[in-house]
Amino acid sequence: MLAPMLLSPHFSLEELTATSHRELDNTPTPEVATVLADTALRMEAVRTLLGGEAIHINSGYRSIGVNHAVGGVPNSAHLTGHACDFICPAFGAPLEICRALAASAISFDQVIEEGTWVHISFAPTLRRQVLTKKAGGGYALGLPEEG
């Protein structure tokens, strides 16, 4: 068995392209693989912010077929390799992670508290947009107040 291809000290190409839809091709193009290497390096900064705790990536790159199968939006940053959905149980709940990211100096395009995971995008616009998924669908700007 071959060792995973590391894109950074803690993130491999395999974990950034893994999908439960194994019947669908999710092989990135060389251009997307280059973006994924940058995303992995940016995720190292996220890992450091979260105390060096292990991050579990649920979804990274998605081919058009995989994105469609999971109900992703047509302009998803996952399609270009710029986004990751993840958890970091040793650090805390997704809301706590989002608060830490929002308060940090890390450059990101979007951070979304999705309920049971965090979505982070490093799309080139780097807007530092922070959103919360609403219970009935859609997104609200910002995070819920602590309380």
C-alpha positions in Angstrom: 0.0 0.0 0.0 1.3 3.4 -1.0 1.8 6.1 1.6 -0.7 9.0 1.3 0.6 12.0 -0.8 1.1 14.8 1.8 0.3 18.3 0.6 1.4 19.7 4.0 2.7 18.2 7.3 -0.8 17.2 8.4 -3.0 17.0 5.3 -2.9 14.6 2.4 -4.3 14.7 -1.2 -6.4 11.6 -0.3 -8.2 13.3 2.6 -8.8 16.5 0.6 -10.4 14.5 -2.2 -12.2 11.7 -0.2 -15.9 11.2 -0.9 -18.5 8.6 0.2 -19.6 8.6 -3.5 -16.9 6.2 -4.5 -18.7 5.4 -7.8 -18.0 9.0 -9.0 -14.6 10.2 -10.2 -13.3 12.8 -7.8 -9.8 13.1 -9.3 -8.6 16.7 -9.3 -7.0 18.3 -12.4 -3.4 19.4 -12.0 -4.6 23.0 -11.6 -7.0 22.0 -8.7 -4.2 19.9 -7.2 -2.1 23.0 -7.0 -5.0 24.9 -5.3 -5.4 21.9 -2.9 -1.7 22.2 -1.9 -2.3 25.9 -1.0 -5.5 25.0 0.9 -3.6 22.3 2.9 -1.1 25.0 3.9 -3.8 27.3 4.9 -5.4 24.5 6.9 -2.1 24.2 8.8 -2.6 27.7 10.0 -6.2 26.8 11.1 -4.8 23.7 12.9 -2.2 25.9 14.7 -5.0 28.3 15.8 -7.0 25.4 17.2 -4.1 24.4 19.4 -2.5 21.9 17.1 -5.4 19.6 17.5 -6.3 17.0 14.8 -8.7 18.3 12.2 -11.0 15.8 10.5 -12.0 16.9 7.0 -15.4 15.8 5.9 -15.3 17.3 2.4 -12.6 19.1 0.4 -12.4 19.0 -3.3 -15.6 17.9 -5.2 -15.8 17.1 -8.8 -19.0 18.4 -10.6 -20.6 14.9 -10.2 -19.8 14.7 -6.5 -20.9 18.3 -5.8 -24.2 17.5 -7.5 -24.6 14.2 -5.6 -24.1 16.0 -2.2 -26.4 18.9 -3.1 -23.7 21.5 -3.3 -24.3 24.9 -4.9 -23.2 25.2 -8.5 -20.6 27.9 -7.6 -19.2 26.0 -4.6 -15.6 26.7 -3.7 -15.2 23.0 -3.2 -15.3 22.7 -7.0 -12.0 24.6 -7.3 -10.3 23.1 -4.2 -10.6 26.2 -2.2 -12.9 24.9 0.5 -13.0 22.4 3.4 -15.7 21.2 5.6 -14.2 20.0 8.9 -14.5 19.4 12.6 -11.9 19.6 15.4 -13.5 17.7 18.4 -10.5 18.2 20.7 -10.8 22.0 20.3 -14.6 22.3 20.6 -17.9 22.6 18.8 -18.2 24.1 15.3 -19.5 27.4 16.8 -16.5 27.7 19.0 -14.2 27.0 16.0 -16.0 29.6 14.0 -15.6 32.2 16.8 -11.9 31.4 17.0 -11.5 31.8 13.2 -13.5 35.0 13.1 -11.3 36.5 15.8 -8.1 35.4 14.2 -5.8 37.1 11.6 -6.2 34.1 9.3 -7.2 35.1 5.7 -10.3 33.3 4.5 -13.1 34.0 2.1 -15.9 32.4 4.1 -16.4 30.7 7.4 -19.8 29.1 7.9 -21.1 27.5 11.0 -23.0 24.6 9.5 -24.4 23.1 12.7 -22.3 19.9 12.9 -19.3 21.1 11.0 -17.4 24.2 9.8 -17.1 25.3 6.2 -14.0 27.4 5.4 -13.2 28.7 2.0 -9.9 30.3 0.8 -11.3 31.5 -2.5 -9.2 34.4 -3.9 -11.7 37.1 -2.9 -10.7 36.6 0.8 -13.8 38.6 2.1 -13.6 37.2 5.7 -17.4 36.6 5.5 -18.7 34.8 8.6 -22.1 33.1 8.3 -24.4 30.8 10.3 -26.7 28.2 8.7 -30.3 28.9 9.6 -32.5 26.0 10.9 -35.1 26.5 8.1 -32.5 26.9 5.3 -30.3 29.7 4.1 -27.7 31.6 6.0 -27.5 34.5 8.4 -24.6 37.0 8.5 -22.4 36.6 11.6 -22.5 34.1 14.4 -25.1 33.8 17.2 -24.4 35.8 20.3 -22.8 34.0 23.2 -25.2 33.4 26.0 
